[in-house]
Amino acid sequence: MKEALKKIIENERKRENAEMLHSHDVSGHSDNSRRGFLKKAALGGIALGGFMHASIEDTIAQTTSKVSRSSSPSELKITDMRCAVVGNVGRTAIIRIDTNQGIHGLGEVRDGADERYALMLKSRILGLNPCNVEMIFKIIRQFGYHGRQGGGVCAVEMALWDLCGKAYGVPAWQLLGGRYRDKVRLYADTPGARNPAAFAETMKRRVEEQGFTWLKMDLGIHVVANQPDSLVNNKFWDGATGQYDLRDYMGYGNALHPFTQVQITDKGLEGLAEYVEQVRNAVGYEMPLAADHFGHFDINNSIRFGRAMEKYRLAWLEDMVPWFYTEQWRTVSDALETPTCTGEDIYMLKGGFKPLLDARAVDIIQPDLATSGGLLETKRIGDYAEECGVAMAMHMAGTPVCFMANVHCAAATQNFLALEHHSVDSPWWENLVKMTGSQPMVTKGFANVPLDSPGLGIELNEEEVRRRLHPRAKGFFEPTPEWDDKRSHDRLWS
């Protein structure tokens, strides 16, 4: 394992162990009573097994003490699905799945994706029991794919776990098998600035004022695109600045990296090194500092770029080449000491993560839960990566609905490193929801895992959501009867 990654994992493990000891006994006294053990075990994710010498009846009584009996989970039925699209990172659709017992579940279609990816699934799930999460997932998973196309399936899966948790009166992490941590470490995504000194000050504020212990920056050829003699073949691609202009199919943003033949000169690498050095000097070397959005160039330039960054000990280099080029990823990873990372556009374990992990092609995987398959599939991805000796970070650029789904999954996955917080500077972002437990959503660079609230631990702040609706969206959870009827035969075999 690369030394930079090994040090990060070791430090994080020490921090979590220290915090666990502190939270276990903040008063300095130890509760060794049988009752205290049962209480802690029931809250800590230990399932229905005999506690010490307790009878099975006593064990069941203890572990189900938090289960709500005001509902009848076995009789729950899905009755409706509606959505509201907010202006978050362009557009992000929040879905609501309603039931015959008055409780509902919240989910989210991935940022930048079409809400119809989720709405088309409504006819496939009406009348089903939302607590049968895995069964329903197997019905709808064929309608997801890599990138934003996985957004609909994942939105439904999130909402089902929210519903199931509310029906049984337990947090979503409990349904995933329990938690490894009470706080989830966040990394602050910070879009790049043209002025490296100003950008360095922004990064410094992330640490000193906002309390983050992990940072990520956009570091790529856009930084030096306007400097003469920094890039080769960039004029054909309009300065190689149109990474997000996806309207032109033959444009730079839609060209696979090896096919642009954009190259970085030594002068360009010097300019990028100067940029990173100012950021490093501002935040110091104790801080994990990851990098993303390099540009569309081939593996040769990826390696040249990565080697020029070695001395700055970056936490990872993200998405240097497209995720499906497994052999190219292995070539890049083998050539660099800096950890490599990919995964935000991969749908499900077998679709992309497994080949990368089996080939040991990357050092860190980074699924986006709103693409990768939702809470349970992302935990499975993390568990498989752990077997392969690979750590897992998590990509997230959505609303607090998706954010909290990620928090529950991160709490339940052992090899987790850090979760992206993409909307640090948005003053209204957290106000989109209300926490239903006793803790705030975020405290100084860490998300608080809901310990005393069911499901995802949130409800919508309807007034704020209405205020932030996308101007071209249909409205606030308007009826969707046009999606009620199933008109196709979906079976994949004869």
C-alpha positions, 0 to 999 in steps of 0.5 A, a space after each residue: 500500500 502506498 505510504 501516503 494512503 497508509 498514513 491517512 488510514 492509520 491516522 483516521 483509525 486512531 482518531 476513530 478509536 479515541 473518539 469511540 473510547 471518549 463517547 463510550 464513557 465521557 464521565 470517566 465511569 464504566 457501566 459494566 452492568 448487564 443492563 448497560 451492555 444490552 442497551 449499548 449492544 442494541 444501539 450498536 448494531 448487534 443483531 439477534 444473538 444471545 447476549 452473554 447468558 440472556 435468554 433468546 426472549 430477553 435478547 429479542 425484547 432488548 434489540 427490538 425495544 426501539 421498534 415502533 408498533 404504531 404501524 404494521 410494517 408487514 402490511 405497508 404498501 406503496 401508493 404513490 411517488 412524486 418529486 420536487 426539483 430544486 436548483 442545487 448543482 444545476 438541478 436535483 430531484 427529490 422524490 417522495 414515496 407514499 404509503 397506505 399508512 401515512 408514512 413516506 420515504 425520501 430519496 434523491 435522483 443524482 445531481 444533474 439527472 432527469 427526474 424521469 429516471 425515477 418516475 418511470 419506476 413508479 409503475 413497477 413498485 406501486 402496491 409493493 411493501 417498501 420494507 422488501 428493499 432488496 426484492 424491489 431493488 432486483 425488480 428495478 435495477 435493470 433500469 439503471 446504468 452508469 453515470 446519471 442513468 443510475 440516479 432513478 434506481 438509487 433514488 427509489 432505493 434511498 426512499 425505501 430505506 427511509 421508509 423501512 427505518 420509519 416503519 420499524 423505528 430504527 436508523 437506516 444504518 441499523 438496517 445495514 448491519 450496524 455502525 462503525 462510527 458516530 461521526 462521518 469525516 467530510 472532505 470539502 470540495 473547493 472549485 478552483 480559482 485562477 488566482 492561486 493566492 486567493 484560492 489558498 486563502 479559501 482553503 485555509 478558511 475551510 480549515 480554520 473557520 469551517 473545521 474541515 480535516 480533509 480538502 479537495 481542489 479542482 486541479 487541472 489544465 484549466 489553471 494554465 490553459 491561457 498561459 502561452 506554451 503550456 498546452 499542446 493541441 488545446 486550440 482545437 478544443 477551444 482552449 480545453 476549457 469546455 469540460 462541462 459543455 456537453 451539448 456538442 457531441 464532438 466537443 471536448 467535454 464528450 471526448 474520451 480522454 485518450 482521443 483529444 491528444 491534448 498534452 501538457 508542456 514542462 512550462 504547464 507543469 511548472 505552472 500547476 506545481 506553483 499553484 499547488 505549492 501555494 495551496 500546500 503552504 496555506 493548509 500545511 502538509 498534515 492535511 489530506 489534500 485530494 485533487 480532481 478535474 484534470 482535463 481530458 488527456 491520455 495516460 502518458 500525460 497523466 503519469 507526467 502530471 502525477 509525477 510532477 505532483 509527487 512532492 506535494 503528497 496529495 491524498 489522491 488523483 481522481 479520474 485521470 482517465 475514464 473509469 472503464 479503462 482498467 488496464 490504463 488505470 493499473 498502468 497509471 497507478 503502478 507508475 505513481 506513488 500518489 494514490 489514484 481514485 475513481 468510481 463516481 460514475 460506476 453503477 453497481 459492483 459487477 458493472 465496474 468496481 469489481 474489475 478495477 478491484 480484482 486488477 488492483 488498478 486503483 488505490 481508492 474507490 469513490 462511488 457516488 451513492 446516487 449512481 452506484 446503487 444506493 445504500 446497500 449496494 454501496 456498502 457491498 462495494 465498500 465491503 468487497 473493496 475492503 477484502 481487496 485491501 482498498 479504501 473507500 471515499 464517497 462522492 456526493 454533490 446533491 441535497 441533504 437528502 442524498 447527503 444523509 443517505 451517504 452518512 448512514 452508508 459511511 457509518 456502516 462501512 468499515 473501510 470508509 475514508 471521507 465523504 464529499 461535502 459539495 455545498 459548503 458555501 451555500 447558505 440555504 443548503 442545510 435548511 432544505 431539511 430538518 433533522 428529526 433527532 437531537 443532533 445537527 447535521 454537521 459539526 466542524 467538518 464532521 457529519 453526525 450519524 443519527 442515533 435517535 431518529 428513524 430512517 434517514 433522520 430527516 424531514 423536508 423543510 417544505 417552505 425552503 424547498 418551495 423557495 428553491 424549486 428549479 424555475 423549469 420544474 413542474 412544482 412541489 410534489 405534484 400528482 404523477 398519475 401519468 406514471 401509474 401504468 406499466 406498459 412493458 414486459 420487463 423480464 430479461 429472459 425468455 
